[in-house]
Structures are given as C-alpha cells and as structure tokens.
Amino acid sequence: MWNAFDPFNGYSDVERKELEQRDDHWFAEQMETYQFGEIPFNSKEFDRVTRQKYEWLHQVNAKAQNFRWVVRNQIMIQRVKNTIEAHPGKRILCIVGADHNYIFQEELMIEPVELLYPLR
C-alpha cells in the first residue's frame, strides 16, 4: 500500500533519478543544520529546511504527499490531542521523528497546552 504512494511514481527512469538526487540534496541540507540549537535537528533552522523539502515533495506529487505526509501527521497529532484530553493537567513528553517537529509545533501551539519547543 505504502509503495503505491511513492512520490516519484509516474515519472520516467531519468526523471525519477533526478528527483531522487534532489531528495538526497534536501536530506543533506537538513543534516547541515546539526550545529543549530542545543540538540541537533531540534531547531528552527532544521524546521525551515524540512518544511521546504515537504513543500517541494507536494509539488512533485500532491496525492502521494497528502497520503504519506499530511494525513499521517494528522493521525499522529490527533493521538497526541487524545492523550492530552485523557490526562488533563499532566506533563506529556511527545517524541517524534525530527521531520515532524514543525507540523507538531504548528498544530499543538493552538491547543490549550504549554508547548516546550525546541527542547533545551
């Protein structure tokens, strides 16, 4: 199922190779942000590059990006919201892969919680 929504599906072999190289370039740009913040990849700089990467992937294949990224993050964030609701007033540590940080921050900032991000 997951592979059916590969963002590079439908492109020729040559185009796919170029897109994969661009994807590798985005990853390298993300890795270059390691020196920002107290914890590597937990910074506004990392989030900025990551947002750009996923905006690019949306341009490449909006349908795949919606399934693999947007909906996936909505489900993950709803699970956090459900946990917050089930444990009012409690401290909750939410750990996700660094690529998800910027979306979690945006979505959880509008909730009635104290959000500590980036970590210190």
C-alpha positions as YAML, in Angstrom:
chain: A
units: angstrom
residues:
- id: 1
  name: MET
  ca: [0.00, 0.00, 0.00]
- id: 2
  name: TRP
  ca: [2.69, 2.47, 1.06]
- id: 3
  name: ASN
  ca: [4.71, 1.96, -2.14]
- id: 4
  name: ALA
  ca: [1.63, 2.74, -4.25]
- id: 5
  name: PHE
  ca: [2.01, 6.32, -3.00]
- id: 6
  name: ASP
  ca: [5.71, 6.68, -3.77]
- id: 7
  name: PRO
  ca: [6.15, 10.38, -4.56]
- id: 8
  name: PHE
  ca: [8.17, 9.56, -7.68]
- id: 9
  name: ASN
  ca: [5.64, 7.16, -9.21]
- id: 10
  name: GLY
  ca: [4.64, 8.06, -12.73]
- id: 11
  name: TYR
  ca: [7.96, 9.63, -13.63]
- id: 12
  name: SER
  ca: [10.34, 8.18, -16.21]
- id: 13
  name: ASP
  ca: [13.52, 6.47, -15.02]
- id: 14
  name: VAL
  ca: [15.55, 9.56, -15.90]
- id: 15
  name: GLU
  ca: [13.14, 11.91, -14.12]
- id: 16
  name: ARG
  ca: [12.98, 9.58, -11.13]
- id: 17
  name: LYS
  ca: [16.77, 9.59, -10.83]
- id: 18
  name: GLU
  ca: [16.81, 13.40, -10.94]
- id: 19
  name: LEU
  ca: [14.06, 13.61, -8.31]
- id: 20
  name: GLU
  ca: [15.86, 11.12, -6.07]
- id: 21
  name: GLN
  ca: [19.03, 13.21, -6.37]
- id: 22
  name: ARG
  ca: [17.08, 16.32, -5.41]
- id: 23
  name: ASP
  ca: [15.60, 14.43, -2.46]
- id: 24
  name: ASP
  ca: [19.14, 13.47, -1.40]
- id: 25
  name: HIS
  ca: [20.10, 17.14, -1.66]
- id: 26
  name: TRP
  ca: [17.22, 18.10, 0.66]
- id: 27
  name: PHE
  ca: [18.39, 15.48, 3.16]
- id: 28
  name: ALA
  ca: [21.92, 16.88, 3.02]
- id: 29
  name: GLU
  ca: [20.54, 20.38, 3.63]
- id: 30
  name: GLN
  ca: [18.67, 19.08, 6.67]
- id: 31
  name: MET
  ca: [21.83, 17.46, 8.02]
- id: 32
  name: GLU
  ca: [23.73, 20.74, 7.63]
- id: 33
  name: THR
  ca: [21.55, 22.25, 10.36]
- id: 34
  name: TYR
  ca: [23.03, 19.98, 13.05]
- id: 35
  name: GLN
  ca: [25.01, 22.81, 14.64]
- id: 36
  name: PHE
  ca: [21.93, 24.93, 15.43]
- id: 37
  name: GLY
  ca: [20.26, 24.60, 18.81]
- id: 38
  name: GLU
  ca: [21.35, 22.64, 21.81]
- id: 39
  name: ILE
  ca: [20.04, 19.36, 20.41]
- id: 40
  name: PRO
  ca: [20.86, 18.52, 16.78]
- id: 41
  name: PHE
  ca: [17.88, 18.65, 14.40]
- id: 42
  name: ASN
  ca: [15.75, 20.29, 17.08]
- id: 43
  name: SER
  ca: [15.90, 23.84, 15.79]
- id: 44
  name: LYS
  ca: [14.06, 26.45, 13.77]
- id: 45
  name: GLU
  ca: [16.74, 26.11, 11.08]
- id: 46
  name: PHE
  ca: [16.08, 22.40, 10.69]
- id: 47
  name: ASP
  ca: [12.33, 23.03, 10.64]
- id: 48
  name: ARG
  ca: [12.67, 25.69, 7.92]
- id: 49
  name: VAL
  ca: [14.60, 23.36, 5.58]
- id: 50
  name: THR
  ca: [12.29, 20.46, 6.38]
- id: 51
  name: ARG
  ca: [9.18, 22.49, 5.58]
- id: 52
  name: GLN
  ca: [10.74, 23.46, 2.23]
- id: 53
  name: LYS
  ca: [11.54, 19.82, 1.49]
- id: 54
  name: TYR
  ca: [7.96, 18.71, 2.06]
- id: 55
  name: GLU
  ca: [6.55, 21.65, 0.09]
- id: 56
  name: TRP
  ca: [8.78, 20.52, -2.78]
- id: 57
  name: LEU
  ca: [7.51, 16.94, -2.43]
- id: 58
  name: HIS
  ca: [3.95, 18.29, -2.59]
- id: 59
  name: GLN
  ca: [4.79, 19.93, -5.91]
- id: 60
  name: VAL
  ca: [6.29, 16.66, -7.18]
- id: 61
  name: ASN
  ca: [3.25, 14.53, -6.29]
- id: 62
  name: ALA
  ca: [0.43, 16.12, -4.31]
- id: 63
  name: LYS
  ca: [-1.59, 12.90, -4.00]
- id: 64
  name: ALA
  ca: [1.32, 10.93, -2.56]
- id: 65
  name: GLN
  ca: [2.28, 13.81, -0.29]
- id: 66
  name: ASN
  ca: [-1.23, 14.08, 1.07]
- id: 67
  name: PHE
  ca: [-1.37, 10.36, 1.88]
- id: 68
  name: ARG
  ca: [2.18, 9.83, 3.09]
- id: 69
  name: TRP
  ca: [2.67, 13.11, 4.92]
- id: 70
  name: VAL
  ca: [-0.40, 15.25, 5.56]
- id: 71
  name: VAL
  ca: [-2.83, 12.53, 6.64]
- id: 72
  name: ARG
  ca: [-0.12, 10.65, 8.51]
- id: 73
  name: ASN
  ca: [0.72, 13.76, 10.54]
- id: 74
  name: GLN
  ca: [-2.95, 14.47, 11.20]
- id: 75
  name: ILE
  ca: [-3.34, 10.99, 12.68]
- id: 76
  name: MET
  ca: [-0.19, 11.36, 14.79]
- id: 77
  name: ILE
  ca: [-1.26, 14.77, 16.09]
- id: 78
  name: GLN
  ca: [-4.76, 13.57, 16.88]
- id: 79
  name: ARG
  ca: [-3.26, 10.81, 19.01]
- id: 80
  name: VAL
  ca: [-1.37, 13.46, 20.98]
- id: 81
  name: LYS
  ca: [-4.54, 15.54, 21.36]
- id: 82
  name: ASN
  ca: [-6.40, 12.45, 22.57]
- id: 83
  name: THR
  ca: [-3.65, 11.83, 25.14]
- id: 84
  name: ILE
  ca: [-3.81, 15.44, 26.32]
- id: 85
  name: GLU
  ca: [-7.57, 15.17, 26.71]
- id: 86
  name: ALA
  ca: [-7.31, 11.87, 28.58]
- id: 87
  name: HIS
  ca: [-4.72, 13.28, 31.01]
- id: 88
  name: PRO
  ca: [-5.66, 16.90, 31.75]
- id: 89
  name: GLY
  ca: [-3.04, 18.90, 33.60]
- id: 90
  name: LYS
  ca: [-0.37, 16.23, 33.22]
- id: 91
  name: ARG
  ca: [3.02, 16.67, 31.61]
- id: 92
  name: ILE
  ca: [3.37, 14.71, 28.40]
- id: 93
  name: LEU
  ca: [6.59, 14.02, 26.54]
- id: 94
  name: CYS
  ca: [5.90, 13.61, 22.86]
- id: 95
  name: ILE
  ca: [8.76, 12.22, 20.81]
- id: 96
  name: VAL
  ca: [8.53, 12.13, 17.02]
- id: 97
  name: GLY
  ca: [10.99, 11.99, 14.18]
- id: 98
  name: ALA
  ca: [12.61, 15.37, 13.59]
- id: 99
  name: ASP
  ca: [10.88, 15.87, 10.23]
- id: 100
  name: HIS
  ca: [7.54, 16.08, 12.08]
- id: 101
  name: ASN
  ca: [8.62, 18.80, 14.51]
- id: 102
  name: TYR
  ca: [7.42, 21.82, 12.57]
- id: 103
  name: ILE
  ca: [3.96, 20.37, 11.98]
- id: 104
  name: PHE
  ca: [3.54, 19.27, 15.58]
- id: 105
  name: GLN
  ca: [4.58, 22.70, 16.78]
- id: 106
  name: GLU
  ca: [2.10, 24.46, 14.49]
- id: 107
  name: GLU
  ca: [-0.79, 22.21, 15.44]
- id: 108
  name: LEU
  ca: [-0.13, 21.99, 19.17]
- id: 109
  name: MET
  ca: [0.51, 25.72, 19.60]
- id: 110
  name: ILE
  ca: [-3.21, 26.32, 19.09]
- id: 111
  name: GLU
  ca: [-4.15, 23.81, 21.80]
- id: 112
  name: PRO
  ca: [-4.64, 24.87, 25.43]
- id: 113
  name: VAL
  ca: [-1.28, 23.43, 26.49]
- id: 114
  name: GLU
  ca: [2.15, 24.74, 27.34]
- id: 115
  name: LEU
  ca: [4.32, 23.59, 24.48]
- id: 116
  name: LEU
  ca: [8.07, 23.48, 25.08]
- id: 117
  name: TYR
  ca: [9.82, 23.50, 21.73]
- id: 118
  name: PRO
  ca: [12.54, 23.40, 20.75]
- id: 119
  name: LEU
  ca: [13.85, 21.33, 23.61]
- id: 120
  name: ARG
  ca: [16.59, 22.85, 25.71]
...
